[in-house]
Every structure is written in structure tokens, then in C-alpha cells.
């Protein structure tokens, strides 16, 4: 059944794929701030999610059935001149305000969190009840956003999203996309051998999120990741195998070699809960083959 869906962060890495997927069978309004991306192709509005009055007006106009809240300040290492108060205001206060508006309008909130909220040293394939020790301001504020959502109401899904890979649209780029471009141009790429994740393809993540928007699943925290635990270096190896790139361009490095980087050794995700809802996911090799054929 078609729903009215409001998407925040609509011009972001994930947001642009959400626009495409959600608009197939739903009425969407997608919000962007600095870059318009593919929001120009949909009903959209330029908005600052920290402007509560502006967001209230958008809710009043649309009265959304579902809100997919992806907008956040996401860099794990603080940028020069970045004020921690701004990160808190965007990732925590704005999330609390959006949750309150969802409660007011009877909207289901899908809050996009991160695998980085987990303790990165407590083992692998972590379940949703695993220990939470965020190692960066970004992860800490995303976890605080989770708390604000839970404190507000029960009509929510919190999705702890794994490392996203694939090709970004328009201005957006992820680490995988940059790695692909470097390898394609026969340039060396430095990749961690000591950080493990369960990466999920951008398109696959968007498809799952939009399907969850239609389902009667609420008051849950769900790991949104792929099915394979790999290091960044191993992900690079898979890309080289599929695309025929020169593996000798891959350079092994450790997290200790990158100054000021929050050390997150292993936040690979157990996705049994996600799969119990009927989602079947492809391997990293299958997904990379699929997106390379399309590019």
C-alpha cells in the first residue's frame, strides 16, 4: 500500500538511493541541505533539520506515514574547526525533535544508526544486545539519538547500519567508490587489515529500508548489514577479483598508522533478526559483479 514517506538527508550517500526506491510505489518528500543530488528529480525541499520550526511546517504539510531519518554529521574524525556542539545539535537534538513530531503525527520513524555504536573489541558478528561503547563523537551522538527515539515513543525502528559500499550518486562518494576509481586508474590503495565489518550494498540497504517502511515491525533495533565479515583489505581483494584489477596495488596498513583515528577493530554484525523478517541477501562478490556490470 502506498505511503507518504518523508526522507531526511535525501541527497546523502544512502538518501539518494532511498529516494529512488521509496518513490517507486510511494509519495515521497525528500529533504536536502547543502547539495541537491537527485532530490531535484523528486518532490523535495531544502531544509536544515536543526531548524525545528521549518521541520514542523514540513510535517504539518505532508503528515507523513513514515519518516526515514538519515540526516547526520557522519565523519568519525572531527574536521578542522568543527564544533562538537553542532554535531550534538544535529545528531541528537534534531533527532529528538523529529521523534516528537513523528509521535504527534502518528508517523513511523526509521532511524538510521551505525554499527560503530558497538564495542569494537568484544568479538565478532555482534547481536543487537551486544555491549555498546562508541569510540567517536559521531558514534556517541548516534547512540544518544537512539536513546532519544526510545524515550519518545514506540513507533520506531532503529537500524544499526554497517559499512555501506557501492557507487555514490552525483556528488556523493564512499570509501569503496574512491577505491574503485583509484584501482581503475592503476593507483595504489591503502587498506586496513585489522578492522572488520559486515558491509552492505547501498542499493540493497535502500531496498530493505523501504520494505521495512511497509511492514508492521516497530519498537525494534535491528542490525542492517551484509552476511560476510571482511576487513577493508579483503573487500579490496574481492573488488580486484571481480573487476580484474591488479591486486599488487593493494597496500596493507593498520589502524595504528592513521593518527587520531578512533580504533574500531571489529563491529561485524549478526543479522539473524533481519533475516528472520524474510530478507535474503547476496554475497559481496555477487553484489560487486552486479554494480560493475551496470557501470
VENLIN-V729457 format. One record per backbone hydrogen bond with DSSP energy under -0.5 kcal/mol. NH is the residue of the N-H (numbers start at 1). CO is the residue of the C=O. If there is no record, write none. Layout:
# VENLIN-V729457
nh = {NH;NH}
co = {CO;CO}
This chain:
# VENLIN-V729457
nh = {5;5;6;7;8;10;12;16;17;18;19;20;21;22;23;24;24;25;26;27;28;29;30;31;32;39;40;41;42;44;45;47;47;49;51;52;55;56;57;58;59;60;61;62;63;65;66;67;68;69;69;70;70;74;78;82;84;86;87;88;89;90;91;92;93;94;96;97;98;99;100;101;102;103;104;105;106;107;108;109;110;110;111;111;112;112;113;113;115;117;118;119;122;126;130;133;133;135;140;141;142;143;144;145;146;147;148;149;150;151;152;152;153;156;157;158;159;159;160;160;161;161;162;165;168;172;178;179;180;181;182;183;184;185;186;187;189;191;193;196;197;200;202;205;206;207;208;209;210;211;212;213;214;214;215;217;218;219;219;220;222;224;225;226;230;230;232;233;235;236;237;238;239;240;241;242;243;244;245;247;249;250;251;253;257;258;259;261;264;266;267;270;271;275;276;277;277;278;279;287;288;289;290;291;292;293;294;295}
co = {3;27;66;29;68;31;9;12;14;14;15;16;17;18;19;20;21;22;22;3;26;5;43;7;45;36;37;38;39;42;30;32;45;47;48;50;51;52;53;54;55;56;57;58;59;4;4;108;6;67;110;8;68;72;76;79;82;83;83;84;85;86;87;88;88;89;92;93;94;95;96;97;98;99;100;101;102;102;65;155;67;108;109;157;69;110;111;159;161;114;115;131;119;268;127;117;131;116;136;137;138;139;140;141;142;143;144;145;146;147;148;149;149;154;109;220;111;157;158;222;113;159;224;200;166;169;174;175;176;177;178;179;180;181;183;182;249;251;253;265;230;163;165;201;202;203;204;205;206;207;208;209;210;211;211;215;216;154;156;156;158;160;223;198;197;228;195;192;231;232;233;234;235;236;237;238;239;240;240;245;246;247;189;191;254;255;257;258;262;120;196;126;269;271;272;273;274;275;274;283;284;285;286;287;288;289;290;292}
